[in-house]
């Protein structure tokens, strides 16, 4: 992305119009009123953008919300982020909670916490270490790994953050990938070349091309080789 000549910094409590910047930094509580295009976007505290965001690098330490789409090369979240629209990113790494109102397309999608994608979640590599209920309508990827990490200490926030998530952990209508490993997952259909189900999975239908393994604590309605 071509750099512009100006930077934007909000310290404390403040707001600014949207526009094109080199770097944007919010330390405290800041709002951007309009579409934002920048090379670097950093939020330490609370940051809200009332529009679409395009950035090379987007890093959050705290809470943020975007009232449109987010397009970026790399996203790192320590805390909570809510995106009303779509997320298009090369790599996203979340420690906490990310909520996406539309679709998510990524080369790499890593979550250590909880997430919700109201539309389609598509990534080359998905690595999900769940600390609480999470969901997506459909999930697709080359390599999909879903694990439960410790106890679901955030379950008490389920009704506030993820009101439609399944208590088991991850819930989805369809999960499809080349190599799929799942734990604590509820799904209607799981499809892949190599599918392995760990403990606490409830899957209505599994379709696989090459191999299928099932933990004794996983429940499967039907499985078939295709």
Secondary structure, 3 states (H helix, E strand, C coil): CCCCCCCEEEEEEEEEEEEECCEEEEEEEEEEEEEEEEEEEEEEEEEEECCCEEEEEEEEEEEEEECCCEEEEEEEEEEEEEECCCEEEEEEEEEEEEEECCCEEEEEEEEEEEEEEEEEEEEEEEEEEECCCEEEEEEEEEEEEEEECCCCCCHHHHHHHCCCCCCCCEEEEEEEEEEEEECCEEEEEEEEEEEEECCCCEEEEEEEEEEEEECCCCEEEEEEEC
